[in-house]
Amino acid sequence: MKKFLLLASAFVISAAAMAQVAPPATIKVSDVAKFNEEKHDFGKIKQNIPAVCFFEISNSSSKPLVIESASASCGCTVPEYPKEPIAPGKTAKIKVQYSAANVGAFTKEVYIKLAGIEERKTLNIVGEVVAAGSK
C-alpha cells in the first residue's frame, strides 16, 4: 500500500511538473501607442542645411507610457524624445533631425523602444538632398 501511495504521489507530482503554462500575452506597440505618421517625406532639401520633423506619439493605454530609447540607423539622423512619462490619452513629440550632408535620395530609420514592450517601433524619414546651388 505504501508503494502504491508513493507511486501515485510521484505520478501526480510529475504530471503537475510537466503541465504547460500558457505564456503571458505579448503586448505590442500598437496596443498602447498611436503615431500621427510612420513615414515623413522631406521632399527636396538643400545640402548641409539640417532638416527637422516631429512624430507625434499618443498614449492609447490606461497607464503612463515611457519612451525608453530612440535611435537611428545612422549618425546623420538624431532623434530626441521626451524623458517624462506620457499620461493616458496625452501626446508627446519625438524630434528627428537629419544632417543633409550628402547629395542624393535618402531613407533613414528611427527606432523607438517603449518601456515594458519588447517590440521596437520603426519610423522612417525619406527625401532628397540637392546641392546648395540647385533648385
Helices and strands as residue ranges (DSSP letters): H 2-18, H 29-32, E 33-35, E 39-46, E 51-59, E 67-72, E 77-80, E 91-98, E 104-114, E 120-130
